């Protein structure tokens, strides 16, 4: 099997339209071009032989390297150490409003000594499905053009010469002295346009570097967060921003597709879409950190989805970043997958599943915006009423649940809980804004849902709330009950549930979402790792329940499972490795939420204002 680096050996760069992953060996191994959900031109991460990559690194075998971000930015630095010297590779993507201006800038500079370097640019268009042709230009650049019907193309520029390799790729080798640099850029070019923008490459890369630094630093300075773990929290905020479309305001669930939840397994999904269920958590994170423009842009995207609905039941749990609803799932059988994990999927069939919980998460998003970001209009309120009415009529229906199981629909607790949230938040908005609404009906159904969850999703045998009606499965999704303010942390049944969760799902600071060998079924084979966002949910519950010392200890231990760059995938594997799509927005959202809550509770205790259980 070809060698694959651990996911934690990759850094994320982006331009708020798409993202790339760069390894600490200097290889750019993943890049959908020019949008998050575009076909890749580099995908060695998913097939090291056929996927395509862009390598820029010192020659020789004895090279040691490490990565870091320039503080408060999305600019990635890779340091190389050899017997001959020290060099730095700087990778970034200039932030532009339009996706067609997409570019990646790579500059290597020798700090000490004399070092040889190699560059190999080996694109593979359309997820490595479509061949391409390469055309050297008079200015020394290369034009790479897909042979597919779209004719997609980009060009490679450099301030050091390179040549054709294997007829369609670019390659070069140079020796640099201390203080010398070599810079390379790939940029999208309009199809059918024979002209190119003339580049003074040294001036362009220097100006782009300064502009990119300024963009990130100015954005971070707008944050109002001054609490504990500020550097960690803001790194998660930058990661979240990198996964957010500047054009549409939507946030993708993760940077990647097809990365396995267990090595060699089939749980390999495409996460490059915007989930409605992430909406409330995204809004909460941006608002709590002071990034109000992001929260408003995200709500505009949500409002557009609501206004497009012919019927409230047409709401999907996920959309493309531009709001496109059709996300057909396909398998890329020609790709071997990360460490031979197949199939590699693009698109996501779960988009068409029936999932009740999305109505609660959507309503919570609207509620948070109305409370913290600005009042909603009466015109939009009528859309909200339509959604609430749908919940009133359909809350008893079985669904596929928050984990998007691929076998039968069931009456999942997650769906019932979020139906309660949907009506609770609608009631709160109506009262706050004095909007006309059938409050008597909403209150009655909201209370019916509460009684249903309290009485019929409780297991006397487990002394815990369970995954779905009639089951004995402990599921970490129940950790949302207090976080969504349905139950108080002081509720005896909730405290008993916490103990049951700790007994069955907790591994020190890590949390499994459920155990398939414990009766849970999801229609898939294979095992998975611990779910990092569930680990953060658990710790936030400890903090809200007044167990601050335990919460702080576990939180700080959990931070130690991040990559060296502070990035998290969806899960942590059996050897502490990152597994699943990487990095994942929901995990970083959960980190921000937990840090905010724990910091506030620690401040309250220090100031003598912490009294009993915190439920706000």
C-alpha positions as CSV (number, residue, x, y, z in Angstrom):
1,X,0.0,0.0,0.0
2,X,1.4,3.5,-0.9
3,X,2.4,5.6,2.1
4,X,-0.2,8.1,3.5
5,X,0.6,10.7,6.0
6,X,-1.6,11.0,9.1
7,X,-4.3,13.7,8.8
8,X,-2.7,15.7,11.6
9,X,0.3,16.2,9.3
10,X,-1.8,18.5,7.1
11,X,-2.5,22.2,7.4
12,X,-5.6,24.0,6.0
13,X,-5.4,27.0,3.8
14,X,-8.3,28.7,1.9
15,X,-9.7,31.8,0.3
16,X,-13.4,31.6,1.6
17,X,-14.4,29.9,-1.7
18,X,-12.4,26.7,-1.4
19,X,-9.7,25.1,0.7
20,X,-6.5,23.1,0.2
21,X,-4.5,20.7,2.5
22,X,-0.8,21.0,2.6
23,X,1.4,18.3,4.2
24,X,4.4,18.9,6.4
25,X,6.5,17.3,3.6
26,X,5.5,20.2,1.3
27,X,3.0,18.4,-0.8
28,X,-0.4,20.0,-1.6
29,X,-2.5,16.8,-1.7
30,X,-6.1,18.1,-1.8
31,X,-7.7,21.0,-3.7
32,X,-11.3,21.3,-5.0
33,X,-11.0,24.1,-7.6
34,X,-12.6,26.7,-7.4
35,X,-15.4,26.0,-4.9
36,X,-15.6,23.8,-1.8
37,X,-17.7,21.2,-3.7
38,X,-15.9,21.6,-7.0
39,X,-14.1,18.6,-8.5
40,X,-10.5,18.3,-7.3
41,X,-7.4,19.0,-9.3
42,X,-5.2,17.5,-6.6
43,X,-6.5,14.5,-4.6
44,X,-3.4,12.5,-3.6
45,X,-5.0,12.4,-0.1
46,X,-7.5,10.0,-1.6
47,X,-5.3,8.1,-4.0
48,X,-1.5,8.7,-3.6
49,X,-0.8,7.3,-7.1
50,X,-3.7,8.6,-9.2
51,X,-5.1,11.6,-7.3
52,X,-2.6,14.3,-8.3
53,X,-0.4,16.6,-6.1
54,X,1.8,19.6,-6.1
55,X,5.1,19.1,-4.4
56,X,7.5,21.8,-3.3
57,X,10.3,20.7,-0.9
58,X,14.0,20.3,-0.4
59,X,15.8,17.5,-2.3
60,X,17.3,14.6,-0.4
61,X,15.9,12.1,2.0
62,X,17.0,13.4,5.4
63,X,14.6,16.3,5.7
64,X,12.9,17.2,9.0
65,X,9.9,19.5,9.0
66,X,7.3,21.1,11.2
67,X,4.3,23.3,10.5
68,X,2.7,26.4,12.1
69,X,0.3,29.1,11.3
70,X,1.4,32.7,11.5
71,X,-0.5,33.9,14.6
72,X,-4.1,35.1,14.0
73,X,-4.0,34.2,10.3
74,X,-4.8,31.4,7.8
75,X,-1.2,31.6,6.4
76,X,0.6,28.3,6.8
77,X,4.4,28.0,7.4
78,X,6.3,24.8,6.9
79,X,9.9,24.8,8.1
80,X,12.4,22.4,6.6
81,X,15.6,21.3,8.4
82,X,18.5,19.5,6.6
83,X,22.2,19.1,7.2
84,X,22.7,21.9,4.6
85,X,20.4,24.5,6.0
86,X,17.0,25.7,7.1
87,X,14.2,26.9,4.8
88,X,10.6,28.1,5.1
89,X,7.7,27.3,2.8
90,X,4.8,29.8,3.0
91,X,1.4,28.6,1.6
92,X,-1.8,30.8,1.4
93,X,-4.7,31.6,-0.8
94,X,-5.4,35.3,-1.4
95,X,-9.0,36.2,-0.3
96,X,-11.0,37.7,-3.1
97,X,-14.8,38.3,-3.4
98,X,-15.2,36.3,-6.7
99,X,-14.4,32.6,-6.9
100,X,-13.1,32.9,-10.5
101,X,-10.1,34.8,-9.0
102,X,-9.0,31.7,-7.2
103,X,-5.3,31.3,-6.7
104,X,-2.8,29.4,-4.5
105,X,0.6,31.0,-3.7
106,X,3.6,29.0,-2.6
107,X,6.9,30.6,-1.7
108,X,10.0,28.9,-0.4
109,X,12.9,30.9,1.2
110,X,16.2,29.7,2.5
111,X,17.0,31.0,5.9
112,X,20.4,29.4,6.4
113,X,22.9,27.6,4.2
114,X,22.5,26.3,0.7
115,X,19.6,23.9,-0.3
116,X,18.4,22.2,-3.3
117,X,14.6,22.2,-4.1
118,X,12.3,20.2,-6.3
119,X,8.8,21.2,-7.6
120,X,6.4,18.7,-9.3
121,X,3.0,20.0,-10.3
122,X,0.9,17.0,-11.3
123,X,-2.8,17.9,-11.6
124,X,-5.5,15.4,-12.2
125,X,-8.7,17.0,-13.3
126,X,-12.3,16.1,-12.2
127,X,-11.4,13.8,-9.3
128,X,-8.7,12.2,-11.5
129,X,-11.3,11.1,-14.0
130,X,-10.5,13.4,-16.9
131,X,-7.2,13.7,-18.8
132,X,-5.6,17.1,-19.5
133,X,-3.2,18.8,-21.9
134,X,-0.4,21.2,-20.9
135,X,0.6,24.2,-23.0
136,X,3.9,26.1,-22.2
137,X,3.4,29.8,-22.7
138,X,5.8,32.5,-23.9
139,X,6.1,34.0,-20.4
140,X,7.3,30.7,-19.0
141,X,4.0,29.8,-17.4
142,X,2.2,26.5,-18.2
143,X,-1.5,26.3,-19.0
144,X,-3.2,23.1,-17.8
145,X,-6.5,22.4,-19.6
146,X,-9.0,19.7,-19.0
147,X,-9.9,17.5,-21.9
148,X,-13.5,17.3,-20.6
149,X,-16.4,19.1,-22.1
150,X,-16.1,22.0,-19.6
151,X,-12.6,22.8,-20.8
152,X,-11.7,23.9,-17.3
153,X,-8.2,25.4,-17.1
154,X,-5.6,27.0,-14.8
155,X,-2.0,28.2,-15.2
156,X,1.1,27.7,-13.2
157,X,3.6,30.6,-12.9
158,X,7.0,30.7,-11.2
159,X,10.0,32.9,-10.8
160,X,12.2,29.9,-11.5
161,X,12.1,27.9,-14.7
162,X,10.3,24.5,-14.9
163,X,9.7,22.1,-17.7
164,X,7.3,19.5,-19.0
165,X,7.4,16.1,-17.2
166,X,5.6,13.0,-18.5
167,X,4.1,15.3,-21.3
168,X,1.4,16.8,-19.1
169,X,3.0,17.7,-15.7
170,X,5.5,20.4,-14.6
171,X,8.8,19.8,-12.9
172,X,11.9,21.7,-11.8
173,X,15.0,21.6,-9.6
174,X,17.0,24.5,-8.3
175,X,19.6,25.4,-5.7
176,X,19.0,28.4,-3.4
177,X,21.3,30.3,-1.2
178,X,20.4,31.9,2.1
179,X,18.1,34.9,1.5
180,X,16.9,33.6,-1.9
181,X,13.3,32.7,-2.7
182,X,11.4,30.7,-5.2
183,X,7.7,31.5,-5.7
184,X,5.0,29.7,-7.6
185,X,1.3,30.4,-8.2
186,X,-1.6,28.5,-9.7
187,X,-4.6,30.6,-10.7
188,X,-7.8,29.9,-12.4
189,X,-8.1,31.3,-16.0
190,X,-11.3,32.0,-17.9
191,X,-12.1,29.2,-20.4
192,X,-11.8,30.5,-24.0
193,X,-9.8,33.6,-23.0
194,X,-6.5,33.6,-24.9
195,X,-5.1,36.5,-22.9
196,X,-3.3,36.3,-19.5
197,X,-2.7,38.8,-16.9
198,X,0.9,39.8,-17.0
199,X,2.6,39.1,-13.6
200,X,5.6,40.6,-12.0
201,X,5.6,37.5,-9.8
202,X,7.8,38.7,-7.0
203,X,5.7,41.9,-6.7
204,X,2.5,39.9,-6.9
205,X,3.4,37.4,-4.3
206,X,4.7,40.0,-1.8
207,X,1.6,42.1,-2.2
208,X,-0.7,39.1,-1.9
209,X,1.1,38.0,1.2
210,X,0.7,41.4,2.9
211,X,-2.9,41.7,1.9
212,X,-3.7,38.2,3.2
213,X,-2.0,38.8,6.5
214,X,-3.9,42.1,6.8
215,X,-7.2,40.4,6.0
216,X,-6.9,37.7,8.7
217,X,-5.5,40.0,11.4
218,X,-8.1,42.6,10.9
219,X,-10.8,39.9,11.0
220,X,-9.5,38.5,14.3
221,X,-9.2,41.9,15.8
222,X,-13.0,42.3,15.4
223,X,-13.5,39.5,17.9
224,X,-14.8,40.4,21.4
225,X,-13.6,37.2,23.0
226,X,-11.0,37.9,25.8
227,X,-11.5,34.8,27.9
228,X,-9.3,31.7,28.7
229,X,-7.8,29.6,25.9
230,X,-8.1,32.7,23.5
231,X,-5.5,31.4,21.1
232,X,-7.2,28.0,20.8
233,X,-10.7,29.5,20.5
234,X,-9.6,31.9,17.8
235,X,-7.8,29.2,15.9
236,X,-11.1,27.3,15.8
237,X,-12.8,30.5,14.6
238,X,-10.3,30.9,11.8
239,X,-10.9,27.3,10.8
240,X,-14.6,28.0,10.8
241,X,-14.1,31.1,8.7
242,X,-12.0,29.1,6.2
243,X,-14.9,26.8,5.8
244,X,-17.4,29.6,5.2
245,X,-18.3,31.0,1.8
246,X,-17.7,34.7,1.5
247,X,-20.1,34.8,-1.5
248,X,-23.0,32.9,0.0
249,X,-22.5,33.1,3.8
250,X,-22.9,29.3,4.3
251,X,-20.5,27.1,6.1
252,X,-19.5,23.6,4.9
253,X,-19.4,20.8,7.4
254,X,-15.8,19.9,6.6
255,X,-13.1,20.6,4.1
256,X,-13.0,17.1,2.6
257,X,-14.9,14.1,1.2
258,X,-14.3,10.4,1.4
259,X,-12.0,10.3,4.4
260,X,-12.8,7.2,6.5
261,X,-14.4,7.1,9.9
262,X,-12.5,3.8,10.3
263,X,-9.5,2.9,8.3
264,X,-10.4,0.4,5.6
265,X,-14.2,0.9,6.3
266,X,-17.1,2.0,4.2
267,X,-18.2,5.1,6.3
268,X,-16.7,7.6,3.9
269,X,-18.9,10.6,3.2
270,X,-18.8,13.9,1.4
271,X,-19.0,16.7,4.0
272,X,-18.5,19.7,1.6
273,X,-22.1,20.9,2.0
274,X,-24.0,23.1,4.4
275,X,-26.1,21.2,7.0
276,X,-29.2,22.9,8.5
277,X,-28.4,21.2,11.8
278,X,-25.1,23.1,12.0
279,X,-26.9,26.4,11.6
280,X,-27.7,27.2,15.3
281,X,-24.2,26.2,16.4
282,X,-22.5,28.3,13.7
283,X,-24.7,31.3,14.5
284,X,-23.9,30.8,18.2
285,X,-20.2,30.6,17.7
286,X,-19.9,33.6,15.5
287,X,-22.2,35.7,17.7
288,X,-20.4,34.7,20.9
289,X,-17.1,35.7,19.5
290,X,-18.3,39.0,18.2
291,X,-18.4,38.2,14.5
292,X,-21.9,39.6,13.7
293,X,-21.4,40.1,10.0
294,X,-20.9,36.3,9.6
295,X,-24.0,35.5,11.6
296,X,-26.1,37.9,9.5
297,X,-24.8,36.5,6.2
298,X,-25.5,33.0,7.4
299,X,-29.1,33.9,8.4
300,X,-29.7,35.5,5.0
301,X,-28.7,32.2,3.4
302,X,-31.1,30.4,5.8
303,X,-33.9,32.8,4.9
304,X,-33.4,32.2,1.2
305,X,-33.8,28.4,1.8
306,X,-37.0,29.0,3.7
307,X,-38.5,31.3,1.0
308,X,-37.7,28.8,-1.7
309,X,-39.9,26.1,0.0
310,X,-43.1,25.2,-1.8
311,X,-44.1,23.2,1.3
312,X,-42.5,23.2,4.8
313,X,-41.9,19.5,4.4
314,X,-39.5,20.1,1.5
315,X,-36.8,21.4,3.9
316,X,-33.6,19.4,3.4
317,X,-31.0,18.7,6.1
318,X,-28.2,19.9,3.8
319,X,-27.6,22.0,0.7
320,X,-24.7,23.0,-1.5
321,X,-23.0,26.3,-0.5
322,X,-25.1,28.2,-3.1
323,X,-28.4,26.6,-1.9
324,X,-28.6,23.9,-4.6
325,X,-30.7,21.1,-3.3
326,X,-29.7,18.3,-5.6
327,X,-26.7,16.4,-4.2
328,X,-26.7,13.0,-5.9
329,X,-24.4,10.5,-4.2
330,X,-21.8,8.7,-6.4
331,X,-18.9,6.4,-5.9
332,X,-15.5,7.2,-7.4
333,X,-14.5,3.6,-8.0
334,X,-11.2,4.5,-9.7
335,X,-9.8,6.0,-6.5
336,X,-8.3,3.6,-3.9
337,X,-9.2,5.9,-1.0
338,X,-7.2,7.1,2.0
339,X,-5.2,4.0,3.2
340,X,-7.4,1.8,0.9
341,X,-10.7,2.9,2.5
342,X,-13.4,2.5,-0.1
343,X,-15.8,3.5,-1.5
344,X,-14.8,7.1,-2.1
345,X,-18.1,9.0,-2.3
346,X,-19.1,12.5,-3.7
347,X,-22.5,13.9,-3.1
348,X,-24.6,12.8,-0.2
349,X,-27.7,10.7,-0.4
350,X,-28.7,11.7,3.2
351,X,-29.8,15.0,1.7
352,X,-33.1,13.4,0.9
353,X,-33.7,11.7,4.2
354,X,-36.6,12.7,6.4
355,X,-35.1,14.2,9.6
356,X,-37.3,16.0,12.1
357,X,-34.4,17.6,14.1
358,X,-33.5,20.1,11.4
359,X,-36.7,22.1,12.2
360,X,-35.5,22.7,15.7
361,X,-32.0,23.6,14.7
362,X,-33.4,26.0,12.0
363,X,-35.8,27.6,14.5
364,X,-33.0,28.0,17.1
365,X,-30.9,29.8,14.5
366,X,-33.7,32.2,13.8
367,X,-34.2,32.7,17.6
368,X,-30.5,33.4,18.2
369,X,-30.4,35.9,15.4
370,X,-33.6,37.7,16.6
371,X,-32.1,37.9,20.1
372,X,-28.5,38.8,19.4
373,X,-28.1,39.8,15.7
374,X,-31.1,41.9,14.8
375,X,-34.9,41.5,14.6
376,X,-36.6,39.4,11.9
377,X,-39.3,40.9,9.7
378,X,-43.0,40.0,9.9
379,X,-42.7,38.8,6.3
380,X,-40.1,36.2,7.4
381,X,-42.1,35.5,10.5
382,X,-44.9,34.1,8.3
383,X,-42.3,31.6,7.0
384,X,-41.5,30.7,10.6
385,X,-45.1,30.1,11.4
386,X,-45.4,27.7,8.4
387,X,-42.4,25.7,9.8
388,X,-43.9,25.6,13.3
389,X,-47.2,24.4,11.9
390,X,-45.4,21.6,10.1
391,X,-43.8,20.5,13.4
392,X,-47.2,20.5,15.1
393,X,-48.6,18.2,12.5
394,X,-45.6,15.9,12.1
395,X,-43.6,15.6,15.3
396,X,-44.8,12.0,16.0
397,X,-43.3,10.7,12.7
398,X,-40.3,8.4,12.8
399,X,-37.2,9.7,11.0
400,X,-33.5,8.9,10.3
401,X,-32.2,10.8,13.3
402,X,-29.4,13.2,13.9
403,X,-26.8,10.6,12.9
404,X,-28.5,10.0,9.5
405,X,-28.8,6.3,9.9
406,X,-29.1,4.4,6.6
407,X,-31.5,1.7,7.6
408,X,-35.1,2.1,8.9
409,X,-36.7,5.2,10.3
410,X,-37.4,5.2,14.0
411,X,-38.8,7.5,16.7
412,X,-35.4,9.0,17.7
413,X,-35.1,11.1,20.8
414,X,-33.1,13.7,18.7
415,X,-36.1,14.3,16.5
416,X,-38.5,14.7,19.3
417,X,-36.1,17.0,21.3
418,X,-35.6,19.3,18.3
419,X,-39.4,19.4,17.6
420,X,-39.7,20.7,21.2
421,X,-36.9,23.2,20.5
422,X,-38.7,24.4,17.3
423,X,-41.9,25.2,19.1
424,X,-40.2,26.6,22.2
425,X,-38.2,29.1,20.1
426,X,-41.1,30.0,18.0
427,X,-43.1,30.8,21.1
428,X,-40.2,32.9,22.5
429,X,-39.9,34.9,19.3
430,X,-43.6,35.5,19.1
431,X,-43.7,36.8,22.7
432,X,-40.6,38.9,22.3
433,X,-41.8,40.6,19.1
434,X,-45.5,40.4,19.8
435,X,-46.1,38.7,16.5
436,X,-49.5,37.1,15.9
437,X,-49.3,33.3,16.4
438,X,-51.4,30.3,17.5
439,X,-49.7,30.3,20.9
440,X,-52.2,28.1,22.6
441,X,-51.8,25.3,20.1
442,X,-48.0,25.7,20.1
443,X,-47.8,25.6,23.9
444,X,-50.0,22.5,24.1
445,X,-48.0,20.5,21.5
446,X,-44.7,21.7,23.0
447,X,-45.8,20.3,26.4
448,X,-47.0,17.1,24.8
449,X,-43.5,16.6,23.3
450,X,-41.9,17.2,26.7
451,X,-44.1,14.6,28.4
452,X,-43.4,12.1,25.5
453,X,-39.6,12.5,25.9
454,X,-39.7,12.4,29.7
455,X,-41.9,9.4,30.0
456,X,-41.4,7.3,26.9
457,X,-37.7,7.8,26.1
458,X,-36.6,6.8,29.6
459,X,-35.3,3.4,30.3
460,X,-35.8,2.1,33.9
461,X,-33.2,-0.7,33.1
462,X,-30.5,1.8,32.0
463,X,-31.7,4.6,34.3
464,X,-31.1,6.8,31.3
465,X,-32.8,8.5,28.4
466,X,-32.2,6.3,25.3
467,X,-31.6,6.7,21.6
468,X,-35.0,5.9,20.3
469,X,-38.4,4.8,21.6
470,X,-38.4,1.3,23.0
471,X,-34.6,0.8,22.8
472,X,-32.0,0.3,25.5
473,X,-29.2,2.1,23.5
474,X,-27.3,4.9,25.2
475,X,-26.6,7.7,22.6
476,X,-24.4,10.8,23.1
477,X,-27.0,12.9,21.2
478,X,-29.0,13.0,24.4
479,X,-26.2,15.4,25.7
480,X,-28.0,18.1,23.8
481,X,-31.1,18.0,26.1
482,X,-29.6,20.5,28.6
483,X,-27.6,22.3,25.9
484,X,-30.8,23.1,24.0
485,X,-32.5,24.0,27.4
486,X,-35.1,21.3,27.3
487,X,-34.0,19.8,30.7
488,X,-32.2,21.4,33.6
489,X,-28.8,20.0,34.6
490,X,-30.4,19.6,38.1
491,X,-33.1,17.2,36.8
492,X,-32.6,13.9,38.6
493,X,-33.3,11.9,35.5
494,X,-30.7,13.9,33.6
495,X,-28.0,13.4,36.3
496,X,-28.7,9.7,36.1
497,X,-28.3,9.9,32.3
498,X,-25.0,11.6,32.7
499,X,-23.7,8.7,34.9
500,X,-25.0,6.1,32.4
501,X,-23.3,8.0,29.5
502,X,-20.0,8.1,31.5
503,X,-20.3,4.3,32.2
504,X,-21.0,3.2,28.6
505,X,-19.6,5.8,26.2
506,X,-16.9,7.8,28.0
507,X,-13.2,7.1,27.5
508,X,-11.5,9.6,29.8
509,X,-12.1,12.8,27.9
510,X,-13.3,11.1,24.7
511,X,-16.8,10.1,23.9
512,X,-18.3,7.5,21.6
513,X,-21.6,8.5,20.0
514,X,-23.0,5.0,20.5
515,X,-21.8,1.4,20.4
516,X,-23.1,-0.8,17.5
517,X,-22.2,-3.8,19.6
518,X,-24.6,-2.5,22.3
519,X,-27.7,-2.8,20.2
520,X,-27.4,0.3,18.1
521,X,-27.9,-0.2,14.3
522,X,-27.3,2.3,11.6
523,X,-27.3,0.2,8.4
524,X,-23.6,0.2,8.0
525,X,-20.8,-2.2,8.8
526,X,-17.5,-1.5,10.7
527,X,-16.6,0.4,13.7
528,X,-15.7,4.1,14.3
529,X,-13.7,6.2,16.7
530,X,-14.8,8.6,19.4
531,X,-16.8,11.6,18.2
532,X,-15.0,14.8,19.3
533,X,-17.9,17.1,19.2
534,X,-19.8,14.7,21.6
535,X,-16.7,14.9,23.9
536,X,-17.1,18.7,23.9
537,X,-20.9,18.4,24.5
538,X,-20.2,16.2,27.6
539,X,-17.7,18.7,29.0
540,X,-20.1,21.6,28.5
541,X,-22.7,19.7,30.4
542,X,-20.3,19.2,33.3
543,X,-19.7,23.0,33.4
544,X,-23.4,23.8,33.2
545,X,-24.0,21.3,36.0
546,X,-21.4,22.9,38.3
547,X,-18.6,20.4,38.0
548,X,-16.1,23.0,36.9
549,X,-12.8,21.5,38.0
550,X,-13.6,18.2,36.3
551,X,-14.8,20.0,33.2
552,X,-11.7,22.1,33.0
553,X,-9.4,19.2,33.4
554,X,-11.1,17.1,30.7
555,X,-11.4,20.2,28.4
556,X,-7.7,20.8,28.6
557,X,-6.9,17.1,28.1
558,X,-9.2,17.1,25.0
559,X,-7.3,20.0,23.6
560,X,-4.2,17.8,23.6
561,X,-5.9,15.5,20.9
562,X,-5.8,18.3,18.3
563,X,-3.3,18.2,15.5
564,X,-0.1,20.2,16.0
565,X,-1.9,23.1,14.2
566,X,-5.0,22.9,16.4
567,X,-7.2,21.2,13.9
568,X,-9.8,18.4,14.6
569,X,-11.4,15.9,12.3
570,X,-14.7,14.4,13.1
571,X,-13.3,11.6,15.2
572,X,-10.4,10.4,17.2
573,X,-9.1,6.9,16.4
574,X,-8.0,4.1,18.6
575,X,-4.4,5.4,18.6
576,X,-5.3,9.0,19.2
577,X,-5.2,9.8,15.5
578,X,-7.5,12.1,13.5
579,X,-10.1,10.1,11.4
580,X,-13.0,11.2,9.3
581,X,-13.3,14.3,7.2
582,X,-10.8,16.9,8.2
583,X,-11.0,19.5,9.6
584,X,-14.7,19.4,10.7
585,X,-16.6,22.6,11.4
586,X,-19.0,21.0,13.9
587,X,-16.1,19.9,16.1
588,X,-14.6,23.4,16.2
589,X,-18.0,24.9,16.8
590,X,-18.4,22.6,19.8
591,X,-14.9,23.6,21.1
592,X,-15.9,27.3,20.9
593,X,-19.2,26.7,22.7
594,X,-17.6,24.7,25.5
595,X,-14.7,27.2,26.0
596,X,-17.2,30.1,26.2
597,X,-19.4,28.3,28.7
598,X,-16.6,27.0,30.9
599,X,-14.8,30.4,30.9
600,X,-18.0,32.1,31.9
601,X,-18.7,29.6,34.7
602,X,-15.1,29.9,36.0
603,X,-15.4,33.7,36.0
604,X,-18.7,33.4,37.9
605,X,-17.1,31.2,40.5
606,X,-14.1,33.5,40.8
607,X,-16.4,36.5,41.3
608,X,-18.6,34.7,43.8
609,X,-21.7,34.8,41.5
610,X,-21.8,31.1,40.7
611,X,-24.8,29.7,42.6
612,X,-26.0,26.2,42.0
613,X,-26.6,24.8,38.5
614,X,-26.0,27.2,35.6
615,X,-29.0,27.1,33.2
616,X,-28.9,30.2,31.0
